Amino acid sequence: MTDRGLTLPVLRHQLVTAVLTLAAPGLQDADFDPAPHLATLLTDACDATAPVPWLGHTLRTPEEAALTADLGTALRLHLAALPPDPTPTDHLRAATWHPVTTTAARLAHLLVRNDHHAATP
């Protein structure tokens, strides 16, 4: 893969960190707050509900955009199932949390693989 250069590499780092954190259930203990990671995925570094415009900015490939869209779908379903003003515990105990973490794991694998294979021209 030839990396044509991301225009927002700092936001790419934030995106990858957020996805890795959501993909790692071992990090999700009683003190875990998913809110900042969800903000990164939904507003700050990408719009997971419509990721295609982020290609070349924080996403490298159409495959990353497709998996990000899958994560966006899982996040929308998850957020819709939560009570108003959810606590971190509400997130972690929701039946919709497992699809978020498994989808994030698939995306995390791809993001890291693409970062390792990126070679600037």
Sequence and secondary structure as in RCSB ss.txt:
>XXXX:A:sequence
MTDRGLTLPVLRHQLVTAVLTLAAPGLQDADFDPAPHLATLLTDACDATAPVPWLGHTLRTPEEAALTADLGTAL
RLHLAALPPDPTPTDHLRAATWHPVTTTAARLAHLLVRNDHHAATP
>XXXX:A:secstr
 B    S HHHHHHHHHHHHHHH GGG STT   HHHHHIIIIIS  TTS GGGBTTTB SHHHHHHHHHHHHHH
HHHHHHS SS  HHHHHHSTTHHHHHHHHHHHHHHHHHHHHH B  
